[in-house]
Amino acid sequence: MKVILTQDVPSLGKSGELKEVADGFARNFLIPQKKAVSANGGAYRAWQHDIASREEKRKREREEAEIAATRISSTTLTMGVKVGEGGKLYGSITAKDIADALARRGIVVDKHKIDLAEPLKSLGTYKVAIRVFSGMEPEVTIAVEPKG
């Protein structure tokens, strides 16, 4: 029997895949547990349409991510901060500060996608990676300078 998986099933496949399984396995386990639906007529056509639309969406997201990646990699953020003795900052520059500065430039990035191990606490120039898409991590240049 052909089924379309609605959830990941260990040793069988991932959600959204079309699989050929034994009739009893489908009727007694997969379908009652809502891990799969039968791939009869309408469900199979809907599944094919869903795959095509998902591929189109993924392609569109990748193109948008590539545009964002080129904008991010060509951006240099200058952060003016108050500085104490020995170049130590009052406070620090966090991922939220970086996300806000990028947003002011028209680049919307979730602060959780900014790869900053710990906040920036001293003057200097830093390269910070930002995850925009799977396998795409452009780096933004951040110049931390004294304000004033």
Rosetta constraint file for C-alpha pairs under 8 A:
AtomPair CA 1 CA 20 HARMONIC 5.55 0.50
AtomPair CA 1 CA 21 HARMONIC 5.45 0.50
AtomPair CA 1 CA 22 HARMONIC 5.96 0.50
AtomPair CA 1 CA 23 HARMONIC 5.27 0.50
AtomPair CA 1 CA 26 HARMONIC 7.24 0.50
AtomPair CA 1 CA 38 HARMONIC 7.76 0.50
AtomPair CA 2 CA 18 HARMONIC 6.86 0.50
AtomPair CA 2 CA 19 HARMONIC 5.62 0.50
AtomPair CA 2 CA 20 HARMONIC 4.45 0.50
AtomPair CA 2 CA 21 HARMONIC 6.29 0.50
AtomPair CA 2 CA 38 HARMONIC 6.37 0.50
AtomPair CA 2 CA 39 HARMONIC 5.44 0.50
AtomPair CA 2 CA 40 HARMONIC 7.83 0.50
AtomPair CA 3 CA 18 HARMONIC 5.79 0.50
AtomPair CA 3 CA 19 HARMONIC 5.47 0.50
AtomPair CA 3 CA 20 HARMONIC 6.40 0.50
AtomPair CA 3 CA 21 HARMONIC 7.27 0.50
AtomPair CA 3 CA 26 HARMONIC 7.39 0.50
AtomPair CA 3 CA 36 HARMONIC 6.05 0.50
AtomPair CA 3 CA 37 HARMONIC 5.52 0.50
AtomPair CA 3 CA 38 HARMONIC 4.52 0.50
AtomPair CA 3 CA 39 HARMONIC 4.78 0.50
AtomPair CA 4 CA 15 HARMONIC 7.87 0.50
AtomPair CA 4 CA 16 HARMONIC 6.11 0.50
AtomPair CA 4 CA 17 HARMONIC 5.70 0.50
AtomPair CA 4 CA 18 HARMONIC 4.55 0.50
AtomPair CA 4 CA 19 HARMONIC 6.33 0.50
AtomPair CA 4 CA 36 HARMONIC 5.36 0.50
AtomPair CA 4 CA 37 HARMONIC 5.36 0.50
AtomPair CA 4 CA 38 HARMONIC 6.31 0.50
AtomPair CA 4 CA 39 HARMONIC 5.85 0.50
AtomPair CA 4 CA 44 HARMONIC 7.88 0.50
AtomPair CA 4 CA 47 HARMONIC 7.69 0.50
AtomPair CA 5 CA 9 HARMONIC 7.76 0.50
AtomPair CA 5 CA 13 HARMONIC 7.51 0.50
AtomPair CA 5 CA 14 HARMONIC 6.85 0.50
AtomPair CA 5 CA 15 HARMONIC 4.98 0.50
AtomPair CA 5 CA 16 HARMONIC 5.24 0.50
AtomPair CA 5 CA 17 HARMONIC 5.58 0.50
AtomPair CA 5 CA 18 HARMONIC 6.52 0.50
AtomPair CA 5 CA 19 HARMONIC 7.45 0.50
AtomPair CA 5 CA 35 HARMONIC 5.85 0.50
AtomPair CA 5 CA 36 HARMONIC 4.14 0.50
AtomPair CA 5 CA 37 HARMONIC 6.55 0.50
AtomPair CA 6 CA 15 HARMONIC 4.90 0.50
AtomPair CA 6 CA 16 HARMONIC 5.83 0.50
AtomPair CA 6 CA 34 HARMONIC 7.12 0.50
AtomPair CA 6 CA 35 HARMONIC 5.13 0.50
AtomPair CA 6 CA 36 HARMONIC 4.89 0.50
AtomPair CA 6 CA 37 HARMONIC 7.04 0.50
AtomPair CA 7 CA 14 HARMONIC 6.51 0.50
AtomPair CA 7 CA 15 HARMONIC 4.38 0.50
AtomPair CA 7 CA 16 HARMONIC 7.46 0.50
AtomPair CA 7 CA 34 HARMONIC 7.98 0.50
AtomPair CA 7 CA 35 HARMONIC 5.10 0.50
AtomPair CA 7 CA 36 HARMONIC 7.00 0.50
AtomPair CA 8 CA 13 HARMONIC 6.00 0.50
AtomPair CA 8 CA 14 HARMONIC 4.17 0.50
AtomPair CA 8 CA 15 HARMONIC 4.70 0.50
AtomPair CA 8 CA 35 HARMONIC 7.57 0.50
AtomPair CA 9 CA 13 HARMONIC 5.48 0.50
AtomPair CA 9 CA 14 HARMONIC 6.20 0.50
AtomPair CA 9 CA 15 HARMONIC 7.62 0.50
AtomPair CA 9 CA 35 HARMONIC 7.34 0.50
AtomPair CA 12 CA 19 HARMONIC 7.98 0.50
AtomPair CA 13 CA 17 HARMONIC 6.65 0.50
AtomPair CA 13 CA 19 HARMONIC 7.81 0.50
AtomPair CA 16 CA 47 HARMONIC 7.72 0.50
AtomPair CA 18 CA 39 HARMONIC 7.79 0.50
AtomPair CA 21 CA 25 HARMONIC 6.73 0.50
AtomPair CA 21 CA 26 HARMONIC 6.57 0.50
AtomPair CA 22 CA 26 HARMONIC 6.37 0.50
AtomPair CA 23 CA 27 HARMONIC 6.08 0.50
AtomPair CA 24 CA 28 HARMONIC 5.56 0.50
AtomPair CA 24 CA 29 HARMONIC 7.70 0.50
AtomPair CA 25 CA 29 HARMONIC 5.41 0.50
AtomPair CA 25 CA 30 HARMONIC 6.45 0.50
AtomPair CA 26 CA 30 HARMONIC 4.81 0.50
AtomPair CA 26 CA 31 HARMONIC 5.75 0.50
AtomPair CA 26 CA 36 HARMONIC 7.69 0.50
AtomPair CA 27 CA 31 HARMONIC 5.74 0.50
AtomPair CA 27 CA 32 HARMONIC 7.01 0.50
AtomPair CA 28 CA 32 HARMONIC 6.43 0.50
AtomPair CA 29 CA 33 HARMONIC 5.91 0.50
AtomPair CA 30 CA 34 HARMONIC 6.13 0.50
AtomPair CA 30 CA 35 HARMONIC 4.97 0.50
AtomPair CA 30 CA 36 HARMONIC 5.30 0.50
AtomPair CA 30 CA 37 HARMONIC 7.77 0.50
AtomPair CA 31 CA 35 HARMONIC 6.00 0.50
AtomPair CA 31 CA 36 HARMONIC 5.15 0.50
AtomPair CA 31 CA 37 HARMONIC 5.77 0.50
AtomPair CA 31 CA 38 HARMONIC 7.55 0.50
AtomPair CA 37 CA 43 HARMONIC 7.93 0.50
AtomPair CA 38 CA 43 HARMONIC 7.21 0.50
AtomPair CA 39 CA 43 HARMONIC 5.38 0.50
AtomPair CA 39 CA 44 HARMONIC 4.86 0.50
AtomPair CA 40 CA 44 HARMONIC 5.81 0.50
AtomPair CA 41 CA 45 HARMONIC 6.44 0.50
AtomPair CA 42 CA 46 HARMONIC 6.05 0.50
AtomPair CA 43 CA 47 HARMONIC 6.01 0.50
AtomPair CA 44 CA 48 HARMONIC 6.27 0.50
AtomPair CA 45 CA 49 HARMONIC 6.20 0.50
AtomPair CA 46 CA 50 HARMONIC 5.97 0.50
AtomPair CA 47 CA 51 HARMONIC 6.19 0.50
AtomPair CA 48 CA 52 HARMONIC 6.32 0.50
AtomPair CA 49 CA 53 HARMONIC 6.19 0.50
AtomPair CA 50 CA 54 HARMONIC 5.97 0.50
AtomPair CA 51 CA 55 HARMONIC 6.11 0.50
AtomPair CA 52 CA 56 HARMONIC 6.23 0.50
AtomPair CA 53 CA 57 HARMONIC 6.09 0.50
AtomPair CA 54 CA 58 HARMONIC 6.10 0.50
AtomPair CA 55 CA 59 HARMONIC 6.10 0.50
AtomPair CA 56 CA 60 HARMONIC 6.19 0.50
AtomPair CA 57 CA 61 HARMONIC 6.11 0.50
AtomPair CA 58 CA 62 HARMONIC 6.10 0.50
AtomPair CA 59 CA 63 HARMONIC 6.30 0.50
AtomPair CA 60 CA 64 HARMONIC 6.29 0.50
AtomPair CA 61 CA 65 HARMONIC 6.04 0.50
AtomPair CA 62 CA 66 HARMONIC 6.15 0.50
AtomPair CA 62 CA 133 HARMONIC 6.94 0.50
AtomPair CA 63 CA 67 HARMONIC 6.44 0.50
AtomPair CA 64 CA 68 HARMONIC 6.24 0.50
AtomPair CA 65 CA 69 HARMONIC 5.93 0.50
AtomPair CA 65 CA 132 HARMONIC 5.82 0.50
AtomPair CA 65 CA 133 HARMONIC 6.09 0.50
AtomPair CA 65 CA 136 HARMONIC 7.95 0.50
AtomPair CA 66 CA 70 HARMONIC 6.32 0.50
AtomPair CA 66 CA 136 HARMONIC 7.94 0.50
AtomPair CA 67 CA 71 HARMONIC 6.38 0.50
AtomPair CA 68 CA 72 HARMONIC 6.02 0.50
AtomPair CA 68 CA 107 HARMONIC 7.13 0.50
AtomPair CA 68 CA 132 HARMONIC 7.49 0.50
AtomPair CA 69 CA 73 HARMONIC 6.05 0.50
AtomPair CA 69 CA 132 HARMONIC 6.88 0.50
AtomPair CA 69 CA 136 HARMONIC 7.42 0.50
AtomPair CA 69 CA 137 HARMONIC 7.38 0.50
AtomPair CA 69 CA 138 HARMONIC 5.47 0.50
AtomPair CA 70 CA 74 HARMONIC 6.22 0.50
AtomPair CA 70 CA 138 HARMONIC 7.48 0.50
AtomPair CA 71 CA 75 HARMONIC 6.29 0.50
AtomPair CA 71 CA 107 HARMONIC 7.77 0.50
AtomPair CA 72 CA 107 HARMONIC 7.58 0.50
AtomPair CA 72 CA 138 HARMONIC 6.42 0.50
AtomPair CA 72 CA 139 HARMONIC 6.72 0.50
AtomPair CA 72 CA 140 HARMONIC 5.58 0.50
AtomPair CA 73 CA 138 HARMONIC 5.35 0.50
AtomPair CA 73 CA 139 HARMONIC 5.21 0.50
AtomPair CA 73 CA 140 HARMONIC 5.20 0.50
AtomPair CA 73 CA 141 HARMONIC 7.59 0.50
AtomPair CA 74 CA 140 HARMONIC 7.22 0.50
AtomPair CA 75 CA 140 HARMONIC 5.87 0.50
AtomPair CA 75 CA 141 HARMONIC 6.52 0.50
AtomPair CA 76 CA 140 HARMONIC 6.26 0.50
AtomPair CA 76 CA 141 HARMONIC 4.68 0.50
AtomPair CA 76 CA 142 HARMONIC 5.75 0.50
AtomPair CA 76 CA 143 HARMONIC 7.20 0.50
AtomPair CA 77 CA 101 HARMONIC 7.26 0.50
AtomPair CA 77 CA 102 HARMONIC 7.83 0.50
AtomPair CA 77 CA 140 HARMONIC 7.56 0.50
AtomPair CA 77 CA 141 HARMONIC 6.19 0.50
AtomPair CA 77 CA 142 HARMONIC 4.76 0.50
AtomPair CA 77 CA 143 HARMONIC 6.06 0.50
AtomPair CA 78 CA 142 HARMONIC 5.96 0.50
AtomPair CA 78 CA 143 HARMONIC 4.72 0.50
AtomPair CA 78 CA 144 HARMONIC 6.06 0.50
AtomPair CA 78 CA 145 HARMONIC 7.03 0.50
AtomPair CA 79 CA 142 HARMONIC 7.14 0.50
AtomPair CA 79 CA 143 HARMONIC 6.08 0.50
AtomPair CA 79 CA 144 HARMONIC 4.95 0.50
AtomPair CA 79 CA 145 HARMONIC 6.12 0.50
AtomPair CA 80 CA 144 HARMONIC 6.25 0.50
AtomPair CA 80 CA 145 HARMONIC 5.11 0.50
AtomPair CA 80 CA 146 HARMONIC 5.37 0.50
AtomPair CA 80 CA 147 HARMONIC 4.47 0.50
AtomPair CA 80 CA 148 HARMONIC 7.87 0.50
AtomPair CA 81 CA 89 HARMONIC 6.86 0.50
AtomPair CA 81 CA 90 HARMONIC 7.47 0.50
AtomPair CA 81 CA 144 HARMONIC 7.20 0.50
AtomPair CA 81 CA 145 HARMONIC 6.39 0.50
AtomPair CA 81 CA 146 HARMONIC 5.15 0.50
AtomPair CA 81 CA 147 HARMONIC 4.86 0.50
AtomPair CA 82 CA 89 HARMONIC 6.07 0.50
AtomPair CA 82 CA 90 HARMONIC 5.73 0.50
AtomPair CA 82 CA 146 HARMONIC 5.82 0.50
AtomPair CA 82 CA 147 HARMONIC 5.50 0.50
AtomPair CA 82 CA 148 HARMONIC 7.93 0.50
AtomPair CA 83 CA 87 HARMONIC 5.89 0.50
AtomPair CA 83 CA 88 HARMONIC 5.71 0.50
AtomPair CA 83 CA 89 HARMONIC 4.56 0.50
AtomPair CA 83 CA 90 HARMONIC 5.83 0.50
AtomPair CA 83 CA 146 HARMONIC 5.85 0.50
AtomPair CA 83 CA 147 HARMONIC 7.52 0.50
AtomPair CA 84 CA 88 HARMONIC 5.33 0.50
AtomPair CA 84 CA 89 HARMONIC 5.99 0.50
AtomPair CA 84 CA 90 HARMONIC 6.55 0.50
AtomPair CA 87 CA 122 HARMONIC 6.15 0.50
AtomPair CA 87 CA 123 HARMONIC 6.10 0.50
AtomPair CA 88 CA 121 HARMONIC 6.54 0.50
AtomPair CA 88 CA 122 HARMONIC 5.23 0.50
AtomPair CA 88 CA 123 HARMONIC 7.21 0.50
AtomPair CA 89 CA 121 HARMONIC 5.65 0.50
AtomPair CA 89 CA 122 HARMONIC 5.71 0.50
AtomPair CA 89 CA 123 HARMONIC 7.39 0.50
AtomPair CA 91 CA 121 HARMONIC 7.16 0.50
AtomPair CA 92 CA 119 HARMONIC 5.86 0.50
AtomPair CA 92 CA 120 HARMONIC 5.53 0.50
AtomPair CA 92 CA 121 HARMONIC 4.90 0.50
AtomPair CA 92 CA 122 HARMONIC 7.93 0.50
AtomPair CA 93 CA 97 HARMONIC 5.98 0.50
AtomPair CA 93 CA 98 HARMONIC 7.34 0.50
AtomPair CA 93 CA 119 HARMONIC 5.38 0.50
AtomPair CA 93 CA 120 HARMONIC 4.99 0.50
AtomPair CA 93 CA 121 HARMONIC 6.73 0.50
AtomPair CA 94 CA 98 HARMONIC 6.51 0.50
AtomPair CA 94 CA 116 HARMONIC 7.75 0.50
AtomPair CA 94 CA 118 HARMONIC 7.62 0.50
AtomPair CA 94 CA 119 HARMONIC 4.75 0.50
AtomPair CA 94 CA 120 HARMONIC 6.68 0.50
AtomPair CA 95 CA 99 HARMONIC 6.12 0.50
AtomPair CA 95 CA 111 HARMONIC 5.50 0.50
AtomPair CA 95 CA 112 HARMONIC 7.52 0.50
AtomPair CA 95 CA 114 HARMONIC 6.06 0.50
AtomPair CA 95 CA 115 HARMONIC 7.95 0.50
AtomPair CA 95 CA 116 HARMONIC 6.43 0.50
AtomPair CA 95 CA 119 HARMONIC 7.23 0.50
AtomPair CA 96 CA 100 HARMONIC 6.09 0.50
AtomPair CA 96 CA 111 HARMONIC 5.36 0.50
AtomPair CA 97 CA 101 HARMONIC 6.17 0.50
AtomPair CA 98 CA 102 HARMONIC 6.19 0.50
AtomPair CA 98 CA 111 HARMONIC 7.73 0.50
AtomPair CA 99 CA 103 HARMONIC 6.10 0.50
AtomPair CA 99 CA 108 HARMONIC 7.29 0.50
AtomPair CA 99 CA 109 HARMONIC 5.82 0.50
AtomPair CA 99 CA 110 HARMONIC 6.68 0.50
AtomPair CA 99 CA 111 HARMONIC 5.50 0.50
AtomPair CA 99 CA 114 HARMONIC 7.78 0.50
AtomPair CA 100 CA 104 HARMONIC 6.33 0.50
AtomPair CA 101 CA 105 HARMONIC 6.73 0.50
AtomPair CA 102 CA 106 HARMONIC 6.50 0.50
AtomPair CA 102 CA 107 HARMONIC 5.19 0.50
AtomPair CA 102 CA 108 HARMONIC 6.57 0.50
AtomPair CA 102 CA 109 HARMONIC 7.27 0.50
AtomPair CA 103 CA 107 HARMONIC 4.92 0.50
AtomPair CA 103 CA 108 HARMONIC 4.98 0.50
AtomPair CA 103 CA 109 HARMONIC 7.16 0.50
AtomPair CA 109 CA 113 HARMONIC 7.10 0.50
AtomPair CA 109 CA 114 HARMONIC 7.91 0.50
AtomPair CA 109 CA 132 HARMONIC 7.88 0.50
AtomPair CA 110 CA 114 HARMONIC 7.29 0.50
AtomPair CA 113 CA 130 HARMONIC 5.74 0.50
AtomPair CA 113 CA 131 HARMONIC 5.16 0.50
AtomPair CA 113 CA 132 HARMONIC 7.17 0.50
AtomPair CA 114 CA 128 HARMONIC 7.35 0.50
AtomPair CA 114 CA 129 HARMONIC 6.34 0.50
AtomPair CA 114 CA 130 HARMONIC 4.54 0.50
AtomPair CA 114 CA 131 HARMONIC 6.44 0.50
AtomPair CA 115 CA 128 HARMONIC 6.40 0.50
AtomPair CA 115 CA 129 HARMONIC 5.33 0.50
AtomPair CA 115 CA 130 HARMONIC 5.71 0.50
AtomPair CA 115 CA 131 HARMONIC 7.29 0.50
AtomPair CA 116 CA 128 HARMONIC 6.55 0.50
AtomPair CA 116 CA 129 HARMONIC 7.59 0.50
AtomPair CA 122 CA 144 HARMONIC 7.49 0.50
AtomPair CA 123 CA 143 HARMONIC 7.77 0.50
AtomPair CA 123 CA 144 HARMONIC 5.02 0.50
AtomPair CA 123 CA 145 HARMONIC 5.83 0.50
AtomPair CA 123 CA 146 HARMONIC 7.46 0.50
AtomPair CA 124 CA 143 HARMONIC 5.93 0.50
AtomPair CA 124 CA 144 HARMONIC 5.27 0.50
AtomPair CA 124 CA 145 HARMONIC 6.90 0.50
AtomPair CA 125 CA 141 HARMONIC 6.98 0.50
AtomPair CA 125 CA 142 HARMONIC 5.60 0.50
AtomPair CA 125 CA 143 HARMONIC 4.38 0.50
AtomPair CA 125 CA 144 HARMONIC 6.13 0.50
AtomPair CA 126 CA 141 HARMONIC 5.78 0.50
AtomPair CA 126 CA 142 HARMONIC 5.09 0.50
AtomPair CA 126 CA 143 HARMONIC 6.42 0.50
AtomPair CA 126 CA 144 HARMONIC 7.99 0.50
AtomPair CA 127 CA 139 HARMONIC 5.82 0.50
AtomPair CA 127 CA 140 HARMONIC 5.70 0.50
AtomPair CA 127 CA 141 HARMONIC 4.70 0.50
AtomPair CA 127 CA 142 HARMONIC 6.24 0.50
AtomPair CA 128 CA 139 HARMONIC 5.17 0.50
AtomPair CA 128 CA 140 HARMONIC 5.42 0.50
AtomPair CA 128 CA 141 HARMONIC 6.55 0.50
AtomPair CA 128 CA 142 HARMONIC 7.41 0.50
AtomPair CA 129 CA 137 HARMONIC 5.67 0.50
AtomPair CA 129 CA 138 HARMONIC 5.62 0.50
AtomPair CA 129 CA 139 HARMONIC 4.19 0.50
AtomPair CA 129 CA 140 HARMONIC 6.42 0.50
AtomPair CA 130 CA 137 HARMONIC 5.20 0.50
AtomPair CA 130 CA 138 HARMONIC 5.79 0.50
AtomPair CA 130 CA 139 HARMONIC 6.13 0.50
AtomPair CA 130 CA 140 HARMONIC 7.47 0.50
AtomPair CA 131 CA 135 HARMONIC 7.98 0.50
AtomPair CA 131 CA 136 HARMONIC 6.17 0.50
AtomPair CA 131 CA 137 HARMONIC 4.65 0.50
AtomPair CA 131 CA 138 HARMONIC 7.19 0.50
AtomPair CA 132 CA 136 HARMONIC 5.96 0.50
AtomPair CA 132 CA 137 HARMONIC 6.19 0.50
AtomPair CA 132 CA 138 HARMONIC 7.76 0.50
AtomPair CA 133 CA 137 HARMONIC 7.32 0.50
